[in-house]
Amino acid sequence: MATSIRLDPIIEQRLDHLAAQTGRAKAYYLRELIEGGIDDLEDFYLADATMERVRKGTEKVFDAADVRKDLDLGN
């Protein structure tokens, strides 16, 4: 899937330098960054979206005591 992004000129310059010095394509490093960071982005932004739904009252929440009782975990 081809995707286009606009980079800050300083970041693009750094990426160009890295690619030139290592002989790898800029796309290689962009893929590395995305693959290395997507887990953290998902964790943060999906949790943030869930918390927003909790604040709005549209996300179902469970009381810890009820969960322990339902799972028969005792005290």
N, C-alpha and C positions, 0 to 999 in steps of 0.2 A: 504494500500500500504506500503510495507516494504521498508525502505530507509536506506542506510548506510552512516555515516559521520565519518570523523576523527576529533577528538577534540584535542586541545592543552592539554597536560597532566595536567596542573594546573586547567583548566576548568573542565576536567573530574573528577579530584579529588574533586573539589567543588560540582559538581553534585552528585557524590557518597556520599559525606558527607550529603548533603541536603536530599537525598533519604533515607539514613540510619537513620537520625535523625527524619524524619517525617513518615517513614513507607510507603511511596509512591514509585512507580517505577520511575526510571530515565526517562522512556518514557513519563510518565505523565508530568513531568516538561518540557521536550523537546516540547511536544505538546502545552503546555501553552505558552512557549516562541514564538513558530511559530505562533500560533493563535493570540497572542497579538501583534506581530510585523509585520505580513504580510501586513496589510494596509499601514503602514509607508514605508515598502520596496517597495510596488507597487507604492505608490505616488512618491517616490524619483526616482526609477530606470526607471519607465515608463515616467516620466517627463524628465529625463535626456536623454532618447532615443529620445523623441520627439524633444527636443532642438537640439540634434545632427542632426536630419533630417532637422530641420529649418535651421541650419548653412550650411548644404550641399545643401539646396534649393530643397529638395525632399518632404518637408511637405508643404501643402497649408496653407497660412496664410491670415488673413483678416484684413483690415484696420478698426480701431474702428469707424471712421466716416462713412464708407460704411455700417458697421453692424448697426449703429444707424439709418441710412437712410433706409436700407432694412427692419428694424423692425418698422419703423415709430415712433422712439422714440424722434424725435426733438432734440433740443439742450439742 
